[in-house]
Every structure is written in structure tokens, then in C-alpha cells.
């Protein structure tokens, strides 16, 4: 072990610095590319539980986006990575041990619904002033078929609103101030 250390310290320090910088650059590029790939629709559809979600997404108006653009929070990088890790672990579980528990229609968790709703608002903020959007709890309450099609609508979507719900909350009316 001492011989290895002696040889290492005998190497020109500039060469060691160059090797360290090169390794750091390579590691950084690999990390960035890995994160970009794991955000892509191609990666997401590699799990069989996401096949129908990917197929409907590919035919939607949002097909040019990455799955993470809608499904992960963007407030901080740390929050995004923690959220992504938790979701990924859940998907690994369903694809390995919980195959029999996979629902026919995937429903977003509460945390995922919050992230999706905030991302809808962030992207479509300029259109929110045109029509009042306070009749339902979230964007997907009304726009559930976007971007995943009718197969992703829950039973609640097809239920009529409660008497007076839309008028009471000004849902669907012009927001004239």
C-alpha cells in the first residue's frame, strides 16, 4: 500500500489535477445525461405499468414535454430529486413485487396531484385570467383527459356537479373582474 502511495505522490501534480478535472467533467456529464434520460417519456414507458400512460401521452398536445415537466415539483432541485426517488421506488415495487396490485387505471397520488396542478398553473398562467378556474379543486378535475386521454378519467369525472356548484364557484364563466 505504501508503494502505491509513494508512486501516486511521485506523479506530477499538474497531471493529477488534469486527471481529477477530467474525471469530474465526465462524472458531471454522465450525471446530467442520466437525469435527462430518466425524465424522458422513453424511460418512463420502459415500466410495463406505464405503457398505457405513455401511449396516450404520445398522441396528446403535450407529447413534446418530458414526463417530469408535469409530474415532478420544480420548486427546488432537492424536492424534485426526493419526489422522483420516492415515485421511482413505488414503480420498482409495483413492477417487481406488487404486479397483482397494479390498477387498470393509474391515479395520481395526492402529492403527485399537487405537483401536477402547480405545473399546469405555472405553464398556463397566462390563460387563467380568461376564464374563472375556481369551480373545482384542481386543474385535472376538469381537464383530466389532458394529456392522457379518456382512459385516465376517474369515476368522479363523469358525475354531474352538485346543484349550484359551478355557479356558486363561478366555474366556466368569464372572469370580468
C-alpha positions as CSV (number, residue, x, y, z in Angstrom):
1,X,0.0,0.0,0.0
2,X,2.9,2.4,0.8
3,X,4.4,1.7,-2.6
4,X,1.2,2.8,-4.3
5,X,1.0,5.9,-2.3
6,X,4.6,6.8,-3.0
7,X,4.1,6.3,-6.7
8,X,0.9,8.4,-6.6
9,X,2.7,11.3,-4.8
10,X,5.6,11.0,-7.2
11,X,3.3,11.8,-10.2
12,X,3.4,15.4,-11.4
13,X,0.8,17.4,-9.6
14,X,-0.4,19.0,-12.8
15,X,-1.1,15.6,-14.3
16,X,-3.1,14.6,-11.1
17,X,-5.0,17.9,-11.4
18,X,-5.8,17.2,-15.0
19,X,-6.9,13.7,-14.3
20,X,-9.1,15.0,-11.4
21,X,-10.7,17.7,-13.6
22,X,-11.3,15.3,-16.5
23,X,-12.9,12.7,-14.1
24,X,-15.1,15.5,-12.6
25,X,-16.2,16.7,-16.0
26,X,-17.0,13.1,-17.2
27,X,-18.9,12.4,-13.9
28,X,-20.9,15.7,-14.3
29,X,-21.8,14.9,-17.9
30,X,-22.9,11.4,-17.1
31,X,-25.0,12.6,-14.1
32,X,-26.7,15.3,-16.2
33,X,-27.4,12.9,-19.1
34,X,-28.7,10.2,-16.7
35,X,-31.1,12.7,-15.1
36,X,-32.3,13.9,-18.5
37,X,-32.9,10.3,-19.7
38,X,-34.8,9.3,-16.5
39,X,-37.1,12.4,-17.1
40,X,-37.9,11.2,-20.7
41,X,-41.1,9.5,-21.8
42,X,-39.0,6.7,-23.3
43,X,-37.6,5.9,-19.9
44,X,-41.0,6.1,-18.2
45,X,-42.7,3.8,-20.6
46,X,-40.0,1.2,-20.0
47,X,-42.0,0.1,-17.0
48,X,-45.0,-2.0,-18.1
49,X,-47.3,-0.2,-15.7
50,X,-46.7,3.0,-17.7
51,X,-47.3,1.6,-21.2
52,X,-50.9,2.9,-21.5
53,X,-50.0,6.2,-19.9
54,X,-47.1,6.6,-22.4
55,X,-49.3,5.6,-25.4
56,X,-52.0,8.1,-24.6
57,X,-49.4,10.8,-23.8
58,X,-47.6,10.3,-27.2
59,X,-50.8,11.2,-29.0
60,X,-51.5,14.3,-26.9
61,X,-50.8,18.0,-27.3
62,X,-48.3,17.7,-24.5
63,X,-46.2,15.0,-26.3
64,X,-43.2,17.2,-26.7
65,X,-42.8,17.6,-22.9
66,X,-40.9,15.3,-20.6
67,X,-42.9,13.4,-18.0
68,X,-41.1,15.3,-15.3
69,X,-42.3,18.6,-16.7
70,X,-45.8,17.7,-15.4
71,X,-45.3,15.0,-12.8
72,X,-42.5,16.4,-10.6
73,X,-42.3,19.5,-8.5
74,X,-40.0,22.2,-9.7
75,X,-39.7,24.5,-6.7
76,X,-36.2,23.2,-5.7
77,X,-33.8,20.6,-7.2
78,X,-33.7,18.8,-3.9
79,X,-37.5,18.5,-3.7
80,X,-37.6,17.3,-7.3
81,X,-35.0,14.6,-6.7
82,X,-36.6,13.4,-3.4
83,X,-40.0,13.2,-5.1
84,X,-38.5,11.4,-8.1
85,X,-36.8,8.9,-5.9
86,X,-40.0,8.1,-3.9
87,X,-42.0,7.7,-7.1
88,X,-39.3,5.6,-8.6
89,X,-39.2,3.3,-5.6
90,X,-43.0,2.9,-5.8
91,X,-42.8,2.0,-9.5
92,X,-40.0,-0.5,-8.8
93,X,-42.2,-2.1,-6.1
94,X,-45.2,-2.4,-8.5
95,X,-43.0,-3.8,-11.3
96,X,-41.4,-6.4,-9.1
97,X,-43.3,-7.4,-6.0
98,X,-46.7,-5.8,-6.5
99,X,-47.7,-6.7,-10.1
100,X,-51.0,-8.1,-9.0
101,X,-51.8,-4.8,-7.3
102,X,-51.4,-2.6,-10.4
103,X,-54.7,-0.8,-11.1
104,X,-56.1,-0.8,-14.6
105,X,-56.2,3.0,-14.5
106,X,-53.3,4.8,-12.7
107,X,-54.5,7.5,-10.4
108,X,-52.1,10.2,-9.2
109,X,-51.3,10.3,-5.5
110,X,-52.2,13.4,-3.5
111,X,-48.6,14.6,-3.7
112,X,-48.4,14.0,-7.4
113,X,-51.7,15.7,-7.9
114,X,-50.4,18.8,-6.1
115,X,-47.2,18.8,-8.3
116,X,-49.2,18.3,-11.5
117,X,-51.7,21.1,-10.6
118,X,-48.9,23.5,-9.8
119,X,-47.1,22.7,-13.0
120,X,-50.3,23.3,-15.0
121,X,-50.7,26.7,-13.4
122,X,-47.0,27.5,-14.0
123,X,-47.2,26.7,-17.7
124,X,-50.7,28.0,-18.4
125,X,-50.7,31.0,-16.1
126,X,-51.4,33.5,-18.9
127,X,-54.7,31.7,-19.8
128,X,-56.0,31.6,-16.3
129,X,-57.3,35.2,-16.5
130,X,-59.5,34.5,-19.4
131,X,-61.9,32.1,-17.7
132,X,-62.6,31.6,-14.0
133,X,-61.0,28.4,-12.8
134,X,-62.2,28.2,-9.2
135,X,-65.0,25.7,-9.6
136,X,-63.0,22.5,-8.9
137,X,-60.2,21.5,-6.6
138,X,-57.5,21.1,-9.3
139,X,-56.8,21.6,-13.0
140,X,-57.3,17.9,-13.6
141,X,-60.8,17.9,-12.1
142,X,-62.0,19.4,-15.4
143,X,-59.0,18.7,-17.7
144,X,-58.4,15.1,-16.7
145,X,-58.2,13.8,-20.2
146,X,-55.2,16.0,-20.9
147,X,-52.7,14.7,-21.7
148,X,-53.6,11.1,-21.1
149,X,-57.0,10.7,-22.9
150,X,-60.3,9.4,-21.7
151,X,-59.0,6.2,-20.3
152,X,-57.5,8.1,-17.4
153,X,-60.7,9.8,-16.2
154,X,-61.9,8.6,-12.8
155,X,-65.5,7.8,-11.9
156,X,-65.8,11.2,-10.3
157,X,-65.2,13.0,-13.6
158,X,-68.4,11.6,-15.0
159,X,-70.5,12.6,-12.1
160,X,-72.5,15.7,-12.6
161,X,-71.6,18.7,-10.4
162,X,-73.5,19.2,-7.2
163,X,-76.5,21.5,-7.6
164,X,-75.2,25.1,-7.8
165,X,-71.6,24.1,-7.5
166,X,-70.4,25.7,-10.8
167,X,-72.5,28.9,-10.3
168,X,-71.5,29.2,-6.7
169,X,-67.8,29.0,-7.6
170,X,-68.1,30.9,-10.9
171,X,-66.8,27.9,-12.7
172,X,-66.7,28.2,-16.5
173,X,-67.8,31.9,-16.6
174,X,-65.8,34.8,-17.9
175,X,-63.8,36.5,-15.3
176,X,-64.8,40.1,-15.9
177,X,-63.4,41.4,-12.7
